[in-house]
């Protein structure tokens, strides 16, 4: 497998993992009773970008390692998934 393909898959998994990790541990300004004038209550009270980036990177690395082992080492891919629908040819 080419290095570009491996990096591209990791990049896609990282972005998907970001949207999974973002809501964990989030406290809104409404929950913290610290509403800054000009913002909505649902805005984060404290956004910890470093923690979110680290958690996203770790989660994406674990998923990517699993994908790499299954696809490259064991040879599982899209063709290994059984067809759910019959051929109508």
N, C-alpha and C positions, 0 to 999 in steps of 0.2 A: 504494500500500500504506500502510496506517495505521501511525503511529509505534508504537502499542502492539504491533502484530503483529511489527514489526521487533525491538523490545526483547524480546518474549517468545521469539522464535526465538534471539536472542543468548543469553538466559538459559539456555535449554535446551542450546544448544551449549556454553556455558561449563561447565555441570555435567558434561556428557559428557566434555569435554576434561579436566576435573579428574581424573576417574578414569583417564584415559590418562596424564596427566603424573605423578601421585602416585608410582608405583614407580621413575621414572627418578632415578638418583643416590642411591637410598636405601641406607644402610648400617645393618644391624641391630646391636643391642647384642652379639649373639653373634659377628658378624663383627669387630667392633671390640674384642672382649674387655673390654668395659666394662659388664657387666651390673649394673644398679641393683637392689638387693634389693627384692623385692616386684613386680618386673616380669618379663615373659617375655623369652626371648632374641630373639624376632622383633620386639620393639618397636624403633622407630627410635633410633639412637644420638644423632643430632642432626636434629631436624625443622626444616627451613628453610622456614617458611610463606611468607615474602616471595618467595623464589625460585619456589616452587610457584605462588603466585598470579600472579606476573608471567608465567611460562611459560604458564599456563593462559589468561590474558587474551590473550596474543599468539596462541596457537594458535586460540583461539575466534574472534578477530578475523579471522584469515586464512580460516578455514572460513566464517565469516559473510559476508565479502566475496565469496568464491566463490559462495556460495549466492545472495547478493543480485544479483550480476551475471548469473548464469544465470537466475534466476527473474524479475527485474524488467526487466533490460535486454534479454535474449534471449528471454524469454517461455517458458522451459522450466518445466514443473511436473509434477505427478503425471500429468496427462493425456498428457504427451509420452512416457511410458514405455509401450512396446508391451505388449499383453496377452500373457501367457504361456499362458493357458488359453483354450480355445475357448468360445464362448457355446453353451450347451445349450438355448437357447430354440427 
